[in-house]
Amino acid sequence: MSNTAEVTDRFARAITVDPHFDSAVVSYIEAMVSWRRGLGNFNKVVSCGARQRIMKSVLRLHFGNATENPDDGATFERLLSLANPREGGDSCGPRVLRTVISLAQRTGHLQVSKGWFDRRLKILRPTEKWIAQEADRHEAALQSLQLLALDRSRFQEPPRGAALVARLSTASQFDQSCGLSLGAPDGALRVICALDGGLATAFAVADAFLRDKRIPSHKEIGASFRLSASQARKILRLAADHGLVAFDRLGKISDAAGLAAEARRLVAQELSVYARCMAQARQPSADMLLPVALQTTSSAEHAN
C-alpha cells in the first residue's frame, strides 16, 4: 500500500469511530441521491465507473494545466490515456469515449474549441453549468464532513465554486496511481457500480434503508436516474447475488443491511479523502487529525 493510501485508510478508520459518523453517512448519501436526481440526462454521462473516470479526467486536465498553455487541456488522445486504469477496472475504448463526449456536449456539460497554437487540436472544456454542478456535489459532501469536525479549527475555510472543483480535481489524493478516487468503491459494491446506474441505485436503496423509509421499486429508481426499469432490476438482482439485499415473496426488497454497510464503508473512504484534501497545509503531521487512540496505535506500529 502506498504512503498516501495508508494515511487515507487511517483517516477512514478514524472517521468510522467518530460518534457522529452515522449522521454524516445519512447526510452524505441523502445529498448524493438528491444531487443525482437533479442531474437529469447527465446521469447517462456519468452512469458507470468508466464514464465517471472520463469526466474526472476532463476536469483534471482542464484545471491541472500548470503551464497555462491553452493547448495543454483535454484532448481525445489524452483522455483515452487517462481514462484507462493501470491495473484492473473497466477499460474504456475509443467508442465509449466518443459516446461520452457526444452525450456531454448534448447535455451542455462540455464545449469544444480549437487549439490556440495548433489549430488541429480539439480541446474539451467543462462548461459553467457542469462546474456549478460539481461544486454543489463537493460542497454537500463537505457539509457532511463538518458533522465530524468537533474541532473545526483544524480545517481551512474551504474554497467554493470553481475554485473548489479545481482543488479537488487536481489534488494528489485523487491520483489514480494510488488507487484513490471519489466514487471508486471496492469489493462487491465495485461490481455493482460497474453497471450503468449502479452507484446511484445502490445509494438510493441505502438512503431509504438508513432513514427507515420505503425502499423505492426498480421502476421508481429507473425514473429517478434515467435508467430503464430492466436495468435497475438487473442492478438489484446483482446486489442480491452478492448478499447485499434480500427480496420478499412479492419481489420487493425486504432487507438492505449488507448494501447499507458497503455504502457506509464507501462514505468513510470518501470523507477521508475530502479530509485529507481540506486539512490545513500548515499542520505539522497528518496524525494530528486523528483521534488520540489511533495516534497511539500508529506510533506503536512505527515503533515495531
N, C-alpha and C positions, 0 to 999 in steps of 0.2 A: 504493500500500500504506500502511495506517495505521501510526502510530508503534509501537503495540503489536504489530501483526502483523510489522513489520520486526524488532523486537527478538526476538520469538519465533522468527522464521526464523533469526536469527543464533544463537540458543540451539540450534536444531535442527542447524545446521551444526557447531557446536562439539561437540555430542553424537556426531555421526557419526564424528568423527575421534578420539574418546576410545578409548584402547587396550582398554577393557573394554566397548565398545559391543555387540559380538557377544554377550557373556554377558548383558548387560542385555536385549537383544532376545529371546533364548531364554527368559530368566526371565519377562519380561513376557507374551509370547504364551502360554507354558505356563500361567501363572497365570490369564490371562483365559479360556482354553479350559476350565480346571478350574472356574473361577467360573461360567461359563455352563452347564456341565453340571450344576452343583448347583442351578440356579435352577428346575428342573422346569417347570411350566406357565407360570411367569413369563416364560419365553423367548418366549411368544406375545405378551406385552405389549410387550416391547422388541425385537421381531423385525426391525424395519427402522428406517431413519433418521427417518421421520416419527413413528413411535411413540416412539422414544427421545427425540425433541425434546419431545413432550408430557410425558413423565415428568420430563425435566430441568426443564421449566417449572414443574411442580408443586413440585419442590424449591426452585427459585429463588424462587417466590412465597411459599412457606412460610417459608423461612429469611431471605428478604430483606425482611421486614416491619419496616422501621426505625421505624415509628411505634408498633409494638406494638398496633395496632388489631386486635382479633380478627376484624373483618370485612374486613381487607385481605389475606386469604390467596388461595388458588387457587379461583377460580370458573370456571364453564364459559366465560363470555364472555372473561375474562382469559386463560384457556388458549388459546382459539381465536385470540386476537390474537397471543400469543407463539409459538405452535406453527407459525406460517406464516413462513418466511424472507422477508426483504425482497426479496432477489434470488436467483433460481434455487432449486434444491432441490425436494423433493417437497412439494406443497401438502397441507394437512390440513383436510378439510372437517368439518362438524358430525357427520356419520355416523361417520367414523373416530374422532373424539374421543369420541363416546358409546361406541363399541365398546371403546376402550382403557380408559376409565373403568370400564366394566362388568367387563371382564376383570380389571383390577387389584383391584377390590373382591372379586371371587370368589376370587382367589388370596391375599387377605389383605394386600395392599400399600397399599390406600387405604381411608380411612374418611371418611364424610360427616357433617357436623354443620351445624346451622342457625346463621346469623349471630347474633352476640351482641346487636347493636343493631337490625339489620334482619333479622327472623326469616324473611323471604322468601328470603334468600340461602342457598345450599348451598355450604359451604366444604369443599373436598377437602384432606385432611391425610394425609401419609405415616405409615404405622404403624411401630411399633418394629421389626417384622420387616423392613420394607423398608430402613429407615435402617441397620440392622445389616448387611444385605447390601451396601449401598452402601459402608459403611465398610470392609468386607472387601475390596472391589474396590480402593478407593483405597489402603488400607494395603499390598496386594500390589504395586500399581504403585510406591509409594514405596520398597518394598524393592528393586525393580529399579533405581530411580533411584539408590539408595545404592551400587549396584555401580559407578557412575561417579564417585562423590564421593570422590576421593583426598584432598581437604582437606575433611573433614566439618564443620569448624568454620564453614563458610560457610552452613550450613543450621541453622535453628532446630530444636529438638526438636518434631516435628510433633504437632498435636493428634490425638486418637484418637476413635473412635466418632462420636457425633452432632456433636461439635464440628468434626471433620474434614469431615464431609459438609456442614455449614453453611458452612464456609470455602470449600470448592471450589464449592459451588452458587452462591455469590454473588460470587465473585472476578471482578474486571473482565476478567481474561484469558479468561473463558468467555463474555463478552458476544458474542452472535451478530452484533452490528453490526460487529465487526471480523473476522468470519469464523472465529473460533477457538472450537472446542468439542471436547471429548473424544469420540472415536468418530465424527468427521466427516471422513472421508477425501476426497481429491480424485482426479482422473484416472480411470483405468479402475476402480480399486477403489471409487470412489464409485458408479459404475453398478451394480456387483455388490452393494454394501451397501444399495442402494435396494430390493432384493428381500427378502422375508421370509426371515430366516435367513442373509442374505448375509454379514454380518461374521463371525458365528460359524463359518460354513462355511469362509470364507477363512482364518481364523485356525487352524482345525482342520487344514487341509491344510498351511499354512505351518509350524505347530508340528511336525507329523510330518516334513516335509521338512528343516527346520533341525536337528532332532535325529536325523536319519538313521533314522527309524522307518518302519514300514509305513504308507502313506497310507490312511486309512480309506475305505471304499466309500461311495457315496451312501446306501445303506441304513443303514450304521452312523452316518453323520453325522445322518441324519434322526432316528434313535432317540435320539441324544445331546441334540439341541436341540429336540425336539418338532416336527419337520418331517415332512412326507410324503416318502417316497423320491423321488417325482417332482419335488418342489420342490428337493430337494438336487441331483438330477441336472440340473435346469434351471440352477441356480447354477453348477455346474461346467462346463456347456456354454457358458454365457455367458463364464466365465473363459477357456475355450479360444478362443472367438471373438475375445477381446482379446489373445490370445497369452500369457496368464499361466500356462496349464498345457497339457500335451500328453498325449494318450492313446495307449496302445499298441494292437495289433491285437485284444486281448481287452477293450478298453474301460476298462482301468484307467489311472490317472494314472501316467505314466512320468517326467514332468518337471514340477516346480512352481517352477523358479528365478525365473520372472517374478513369480509371486504372492508368493514369499518376499521379493523385492526391494521390491515395493509395501508389504508388511507392515512391512518394516524402516523404510521411509520414514515410514509412519504412526506407528510406535512412536517414532521420533525426534521427530516433531512432538508427540506426546502427552507424552513425557517432558520436552520443552522447556516445555510449558505447566505441568506439575507443578513444574518447577524454578523457573519464574517466580513461581508462587504461594507456594512454600515458602521462597524466598530471604529472608534477613533484611531486614526493613524498614529497618534502620539502615545497610545497605550504601550507601556514597556514590554508587555507579554500578553499573548492571547490567553494564557492561563488565568489572567486576572478577570476574564469574563466568565469563568467557570465557577460553579459553587465550590465552597471550601472542601467538601468531601471529595469531589472529583479532582481538585488540585492536589490533595494529599495522595490520592491513588496514582495520579500521573507522576508525582515526584518519586513514589515508591517504584514505579515501573522503570523510570530512568536510572534509579539507583541500582536496580538489579541488572 
